[in-house]
């Protein structure tokens, strides 16, 4: 058995050179997206088309200087396990672990819809997968995420533990 060399899951189009731009509001404040965390993420796609998340190397910045690497993890190190960030065939009710390192990376997801219609600043999308995302590390915070085929994330809304809305305002494949 061999793994595909590329990730071609339609909901996570990782094509070299692509660019996504997001804007939004968080707890009543306009959010301007600036680099405060620089990450190197490791993904792989299995033969069925599930996209696995194998870890991330994080550099957290303050005033232009790296201050720590909180949030970093790597599958197979210190008990960390990989997780699925996008199932090959999402189905309503599917729940899955997106990443796992006790006390550091425990994100979870659940599929809420698989054929939604969503409109936003960059247009209208069909066939959208909507997920509920949360972590036991912050049990009061819940986000809802919309991913469109061929584009990826088009909107993320914080539905518990505060208010936030981040939308795709630009996409260059």
Backbone as CSV, one residue per row, in Angstrom:
resi,resn,N_x,N_y,N_z,CA_x,CA_y,CA_z,C_x,C_y,C_z
1,UNK,0.836,-1.170,0.000,0.000,0.000,0.000,0.887,1.241,0.000
2,UNK,0.570,2.203,-0.846,1.366,3.422,-0.905,0.456,4.631,-0.722
3,UNK,1.006,5.679,-0.180,0.248,6.898,0.057,0.357,7.823,-1.148
4,UNK,-0.726,8.545,-1.473,-0.650,9.515,-2.571,0.396,10.579,-2.276
5,UNK,1.027,11.076,-3.315,2.066,12.098,-3.154,1.464,13.484,-2.945
6,UNK,0.190,13.649,-3.288,-0.445,14.955,-3.151,-1.693,14.838,-2.287
7,UNK,-2.106,15.969,-1.747,-3.365,16.033,-1.009,-4.376,16.647,-1.963
8,UNK,-5.377,15.836,-2.329,-6.372,16.314,-3.284,-7.799,16.234,-2.745
9,UNK,-7.936,16.138,-1.432,-9.260,16.194,-0.821,-9.866,17.539,-1.216
10,UNK,-11.067,17.561,-1.807,-11.607,18.820,-2.326,-11.855,19.898,-1.274
11,UNK,-11.970,19.513,0.004,-12.231,20.493,1.053,-10.965,21.061,1.678
12,UNK,-9.813,20.517,1.321,-8.519,21.044,1.766,-7.577,21.078,0.566
13,UNK,-7.804,22.008,-0.347,-6.990,22.053,-1.567,-5.613,22.661,-1.318
14,UNK,-4.686,21.829,-0.887,-3.332,22.289,-0.603,-2.514,22.317,-1.887
15,UNK,-2.708,23.368,-2.667,-1.978,23.534,-3.909,-0.908,24.594,-3.682
16,UNK,0.330,24.247,-4.003,1.436,25.186,-3.802,1.139,26.514,-4.482
17,UNK,1.388,27.601,-3.754,1.187,28.941,-4.291,-0.189,29.528,-4.025
18,UNK,-1.120,28.730,-3.493,-2.455,29.252,-3.182,-2.367,30.261,-2.048
19,UNK,-3.323,31.191,-2.045,-3.332,32.238,-1.024,-4.766,32.495,-0.590
20,UNK,-4.999,32.446,0.732,-6.301,32.734,1.313,-6.167,33.964,2.191
21,UNK,-7.150,34.871,2.130,-7.154,36.074,2.962,-8.479,36.101,3.715
22,UNK,-8.395,36.280,5.050,-9.582,36.292,5.904,-9.661,37.585,6.682
23,UNK,-10.892,38.048,6.922,-11.137,39.204,7.771,-12.348,38.902,8.617
24,UNK,-12.473,39.622,9.735,-13.636,39.386,10.569,-13.672,40.239,11.799
25,UNK,-14.504,39.774,12.737,-14.738,40.480,13.975,-14.706,39.480,15.116
26,UNK,-14.102,39.873,16.234,-14.016,39.001,17.398,-14.401,39.790,18.638
27,UNK,-15.463,39.337,19.327,-15.968,40.009,20.531,-16.146,41.509,20.312
28,UNK,-16.729,41.872,19.160,-17.032,43.264,18.853,-15.882,44.065,18.280
29,UNK,-14.720,43.490,18.166,-13.547,44.185,17.637,-13.258,43.697,16.219
30,UNK,-12.986,44.631,15.315,-12.596,44.245,13.964,-11.250,43.546,14.056
31,UNK,-11.171,42.393,13.439,-9.939,41.617,13.523,-9.134,41.778,12.251
32,UNK,-7.942,42.264,12.435,-6.992,42.367,11.334,-6.011,41.224,11.495
33,UNK,-5.919,40.390,10.509,-5.079,39.208,10.624,-3.624,39.596,10.422
34,UNK,-2.832,39.405,11.473,-1.402,39.665,11.447,-0.690,38.382,11.853
35,UNK,0.548,38.254,11.468,1.296,37.047,11.846,1.733,37.173,13.294
36,UNK,1.104,36.371,14.166,1.517,36.288,15.564,1.956,34.860,15.881
37,UNK,1.699,33.968,14.952,2.134,32.589,15.091,2.587,32.126,13.719
38,UNK,3.768,31.581,13.640,4.303,31.035,12.404,4.397,29.530,12.603
39,UNK,3.714,28.762,11.750,3.712,27.317,11.943,4.168,26.591,10.691
40,UNK,4.712,25.437,10.931,5.012,24.481,9.870,4.181,23.261,10.219
41,UNK,3.161,22.996,9.409,2.233,21.899,9.680,2.567,20.711,8.796
42,UNK,2.320,19.503,9.336,2.578,18.278,8.584,1.263,17.553,8.349
43,UNK,0.947,17.337,7.077,-0.281,16.650,6.676,0.066,15.483,5.762
44,UNK,-0.840,14.522,5.718,-0.729,13.407,4.780,-2.135,12.956,4.438
45,UNK,-2.287,12.427,3.254,-3.586,11.911,2.834,-3.465,10.409,2.633
46,UNK,-4.412,9.653,3.200,-4.373,8.206,2.997,-5.067,7.851,1.682
47,UNK,-5.020,6.586,1.318,-5.566,6.147,0.028,-7.063,6.385,-0.093
48,UNK,-7.774,6.423,1.033,-9.212,6.679,1.000,-9.513,8.163,0.763
49,UNK,-8.530,9.037,1.014,-8.727,10.469,0.830,-8.856,11.250,2.126
50,UNK,-8.773,10.582,3.295,-8.776,11.297,4.579,-7.486,12.091,4.704
51,UNK,-7.590,13.330,5.157,-6.395,14.143,5.372,-6.060,14.095,6.857
52,UNK,-4.853,13.623,7.141,-4.357,13.459,8.504,-3.453,14.620,8.882
53,UNK,-3.550,15.011,10.136,-2.710,16.068,10.700,-1.700,15.380,11.604
54,UNK,-0.424,15.555,11.282,0.640,14.832,11.970,1.451,15.690,12.925
55,UNK,1.148,16.976,12.983,1.836,17.839,13.935,2.111,19.218,13.381
56,UNK,2.667,20.040,14.261,3.024,21.399,13.862,4.176,21.901,14.710
57,UNK,5.012,22.670,14.072,6.106,23.362,14.745,5.697,24.830,14.798
58,UNK,5.564,25.363,16.000,5.014,26.701,16.196,6.066,27.662,16.737
59,UNK,6.117,28.847,16.165,6.910,29.954,16.700,5.921,31.054,17.066
60,UNK,5.779,31.381,18.338,4.912,32.456,18.800,5.742,33.721,18.986
61,UNK,5.242,34.816,18.427,5.980,36.079,18.414,5.350,37.134,19.305
62,UNK,6.178,37.966,19.879,5.774,39.205,20.539,6.807,40.250,20.159
63,UNK,6.330,41.363,19.662,7.212,42.454,19.250,8.291,41.981,18.278
64,UNK,7.916,41.087,17.377,8.831,40.625,16.346,9.843,39.574,16.784
65,UNK,9.750,39.121,18.028,10.700,38.142,18.552,9.976,36.854,18.934
66,UNK,10.601,35.709,18.668,10.038,34.431,19.092,10.103,34.361,20.610
67,UNK,8.937,34.099,21.241,8.893,34.038,22.702,8.706,32.616,23.223
68,UNK,8.090,31.744,22.409,7.935,30.354,22.827,7.461,29.523,21.652
69,UNK,7.302,28.255,21.910,6.846,27.309,20.885,5.595,26.577,21.358
70,UNK,4.818,27.216,22.245,3.602,26.602,22.765,2.683,26.211,21.620
71,UNK,2.115,25.040,21.729,1.228,24.532,20.693,1.916,23.567,19.748
72,UNK,3.228,23.448,19.843,3.957,22.511,18.975,3.702,21.081,19.418
73,UNK,3.629,20.183,18.445,3.475,18.758,18.737,3.819,17.963,17.481
74,UNK,4.176,16.703,17.676,4.520,15.833,16.556,4.033,14.422,16.869
75,UNK,3.250,13.861,15.963,2.739,12.504,16.152,3.899,11.555,16.415
76,UNK,3.726,10.705,17.440,4.757,9.739,17.786,5.757,10.227,18.808
77,UNK,5.669,11.502,19.193,6.593,12.069,20.177,5.802,12.410,21.444
78,UNK,6.279,11.938,22.571,5.667,12.224,23.879,4.190,11.824,23.945
79,UNK,3.814,10.777,23.248,2.440,10.284,23.294,1.486,10.965,22.334
80,UNK,1.982,11.879,21.503,1.115,12.574,20.543,0.653,11.611,19.453
81,UNK,-0.608,11.784,19.040,-1.188,10.960,17.991,-1.701,11.840,16.863
82,UNK,-1.675,11.335,15.621,-2.223,12.109,14.517,-3.740,12.164,14.605
83,UNK,-4.317,13.091,13.885,-5.774,13.203,13.821,-6.199,13.494,12.409
84,UNK,-7.488,13.369,12.160,-8.034,13.661,10.833,-8.546,15.094,10.828
85,UNK,-8.093,15.887,9.859,-8.586,17.257,9.747,-9.691,17.381,8.722
86,UNK,-9.768,16.410,7.798,-10.896,16.387,6.869,-11.100,14.951,6.397
87,UNK,-12.265,14.392,6.730,-12.569,13.043,6.246,-12.716,13.021,4.727
88,UNK,-12.460,11.860,4.138,-12.591,11.706,2.688,-14.043,11.841,2.250
89,UNK,-14.937,11.277,3.028,-16.370,11.307,2.710,-17.117,11.760,3.962
90,UNK,-17.110,13.067,4.248,-17.769,13.548,5.459,-19.249,13.171,5.467
91,UNK,-19.735,12.729,6.622,-21.147,12.389,6.793,-21.647,13.040,8.076
92,UNK,-22.874,13.543,8.045,-23.455,14.189,9.206,-23.374,13.242,10.407
93,UNK,-22.881,13.781,11.524,-22.749,13.005,12.743,-21.362,12.435,12.967
94,UNK,-20.534,12.386,11.908,-19.161,11.904,12.089,-18.437,12.825,13.078
95,UNK,-17.814,12.230,14.086,-17.004,12.990,15.035,-15.604,12.396,15.009
96,UNK,-14.598,13.237,15.164,-13.229,12.769,15.022,-12.268,13.678,15.772
97,UNK,-11.137,13.102,16.137,-10.066,13.855,16.785,-9.201,14.456,15.673
98,UNK,-8.942,15.767,15.763,-8.143,16.446,14.748,-6.654,16.448,15.077
99,UNK,-6.334,16.404,16.359,-4.949,16.389,16.824,-4.965,15.901,18.254
100,UNK,-3.807,15.362,18.723,-3.808,14.881,20.098,-2.430,14.859,20.733
101,UNK,-2.277,15.696,21.718,-1.168,15.659,22.653,-1.759,16.165,23.969
102,UNK,-1.822,15.300,24.966,-2.476,15.615,26.224,-2.046,16.985,26.745
103,UNK,-3.052,17.825,27.017,-2.805,19.136,27.601,-2.282,20.189,26.648
104,UNK,-2.033,19.827,25.398,-1.434,20.769,24.448,-2.239,20.896,23.154
105,UNK,-2.656,19.771,22.592,-3.328,19.762,21.283,-4.412,18.688,21.314
106,UNK,-5.662,19.102,21.569,-6.745,18.138,21.714,-7.981,18.531,20.904
107,UNK,-7.791,19.105,19.727,-8.911,19.575,18.925,-9.769,18.424,18.413
108,UNK,-11.089,18.681,18.384,-12.077,17.702,17.939,-12.971,18.347,16.877
109,UNK,-13.609,17.512,16.059,-14.543,18.016,15.061,-15.729,17.093,14.920
110,UNK,-16.854,17.649,14.490,-18.057,16.873,14.198,-18.722,17.467,12.962
111,UNK,-19.100,16.627,12.020,-19.753,17.083,10.793,-21.225,17.384,11.085
112,UNK,-21.637,18.623,10.792,-23.025,19.054,10.995,-23.831,19.040,9.700
113,UNK,-23.187,19.324,8.574,-23.869,19.370,7.274,-22.866,19.022,6.185
114,UNK,-23.358,18.435,5.102,-22.450,18.042,4.018,-22.831,18.632,2.665
115,UNK,-23.945,19.277,2.570,-24.353,19.839,1.287,-24.990,21.213,1.484
116,UNK,-24.358,22.022,2.315,-24.892,23.342,2.640,-24.620,24.338,1.510
117,UNK,-25.425,25.389,1.506,-25.219,26.537,0.617,-24.807,27.694,1.515
118,UNK,-23.681,28.324,1.187,-23.161,29.410,2.009,-22.751,30.558,1.106
119,UNK,-23.172,31.776,1.475,-22.774,32.977,0.741,-21.866,33.808,1.624
120,UNK,-20.894,34.448,1.019,-19.963,35.302,1.754,-19.362,36.335,0.834
121,UNK,-18.371,37.067,1.319,-17.758,38.138,0.534,-17.174,37.691,-0.806
122,UNK,-16.765,36.446,-0.917,-16.143,35.975,-2.167,-17.112,35.225,-3.066
123,UNK,-18.404,35.168,-2.688,-19.386,34.518,-3.548,-20.252,33.523,-2.811
124,UNK,-21.012,32.758,-3.593,-21.889,31.731,-3.044,-21.297,30.370,-3.347
125,UNK,-21.415,29.472,-2.392,-20.828,28.142,-2.512,-21.889,27.088,-2.240
126,UNK,-21.793,25.972,-2.944,-22.667,24.828,-2.707,-21.802,23.632,-2.337
127,UNK,-22.425,22.618,-1.772,-21.684,21.426,-1.381,-20.765,21.671,-0.207
128,UNK,-21.089,22.666,0.611,-20.245,23.056,1.736,-20.372,22.061,2.888
129,UNK,-19.232,21.703,3.478,-19.200,20.874,4.680,-19.108,21.808,5.877
130,UNK,-20.036,21.651,6.816,-20.049,22.453,8.030,-19.678,21.555,9.205
131,UNK,-18.707,22.013,9.995,-18.285,21.250,11.164,-18.400,22.090,12.425
132,UNK,-18.533,21.395,13.532,-18.451,22.009,14.860,-17.094,21.606,15.397
133,UNK,-16.276,22.577,15.795,-14.926,22.318,16.272,-14.788,22.811,17.706
134,UNK,-14.106,22.009,18.528,-13.911,22.349,19.926,-12.701,21.610,20.470
135,UNK,-12.300,21.979,21.684,-11.221,21.281,22.374,-11.584,21.134,23.848
136,UNK,-11.321,19.987,24.435,-11.540,19.833,25.873,-10.677,20.793,26.697
137,UNK,-9.645,21.358,26.107,-8.785,22.303,26.817,-9.479,23.637,27.053
138,UNK,-10.472,23.966,26.224,-11.297,25.169,26.374,-12.742,24.756,26.139
139,UNK,-13.352,24.031,27.093,-14.667,23.421,26.857,-15.803,24.401,26.593
140,UNK,-15.649,25.660,26.968,-16.717,26.637,26.747,-16.654,27.287,25.369
141,UNK,-15.596,27.021,24.605,-15.416,27.636,23.293,-15.765,26.628,22.201
142,UNK,-16.701,27.021,21.328,-17.112,26.163,20.215,-17.140,27.015,18.948
143,UNK,-16.574,26.468,17.879,-16.579,27.164,16.586,-17.315,26.314,15.558
144,UNK,-17.907,27.008,14.610,-18.519,26.342,13.470,-17.755,26.782,12.230
145,UNK,-17.383,25.813,11.419,-16.530,26.083,10.269,-17.211,25.590,9.005
146,UNK,-17.105,26.384,7.929,-17.649,26.020,6.623,-16.503,25.874,5.632
147,UNK,-16.426,24.708,4.979,-15.403,24.434,3.971,-16.082,24.140,2.644
148,UNK,-15.669,24.865,1.592,-16.252,24.691,0.261,-15.322,23.860,-0.615
149,UNK,-15.907,23.025,-1.466,-15.067,22.224,-2.361,-14.249,23.121,-3.288
150,UNK,-12.978,22.776,-3.427,-12.084,23.517,-4.309,-11.507,24.776,-3.708
151,UNK,-11.974,25.160,-2.500,-11.519,26.402,-1.871,-10.972,26.148,-0.468
152,UNK,-11.663,25.359,0.322,-11.300,25.156,1.719,-12.153,26.027,2.611
153,UNK,-11.595,26.492,3.729,-12.374,27.263,4.695,-12.838,28.582,4.108
154,UNK,-14.167,28.810,4.190,-14.728,30.072,3.720,-15.287,30.909,4.866
155,UNK,-15.563,30.230,6.003,-16.081,30.980,7.154,-15.869,30.174,8.429
156,UNK,-15.575,30.911,9.506,-15.483,30.296,10.832,-16.190,31.227,11.806
157,UNK,-17.139,30.655,12.555,-17.944,31.432,13.486,-17.799,30.855,14.882
158,UNK,-17.490,31.692,15.853,-17.468,31.228,17.231,-18.902,31.270,17.719
159,UNK,-19.437,30.109,18.111,-20.843,30.006,18.499,-21.034,29.856,19.998
160,UNK,-19.950,29.677,20.761,-20.015,29.619,22.222,-18.683,30.093,22.785
161,UNK,-18.742,30.720,23.960,-17.519,31.171,24.611,-16.996,32.484,24.078
162,UNK,-17.852,33.257,23.469,-17.473,34.533,22.867,-18.136,34.667,21.515
163,UNK,-17.815,35.743,20.819,-18.354,35.923,19.476,-17.216,36.248,18.529
164,UNK,-17.227,35.595,17.399,-16.228,35.872,16.370,-16.762,35.376,15.045
165,UNK,-16.416,36.080,13.998,-16.756,35.679,12.637,-15.578,36.039,11.755
166,UNK,-15.006,35.035,11.128,-13.893,35.228,10.195,-14.369,34.705,8.846
167,UNK,-14.240,35.526,7.796,-14.698,35.111,6.467,-13.592,35.263,5.435
168,UNK,-13.650,34.401,4.451,-12.738,34.484,3.320,-13.080,35.720,2.506
169,UNK,-12.090,36.605,2.311,-12.309,37.806,1.522,-11.464,37.806,0.248
170,UNK,-10.562,36.845,0.141,-9.754,36.720,-1.046,-9.164,35.332,-1.162
171,UNK,-9.153,34.800,-2.387,-8.589,33.473,-2.623,-7.952,33.444,-3.992
172,UNK,-6.687,33.037,-4.016,-5.956,32.883,-5.281,-5.416,31.464,-5.337
173,UNK,-6.023,30.621,-6.207,-5.511,29.226,-6.296,-4.155,29.145,-6.955
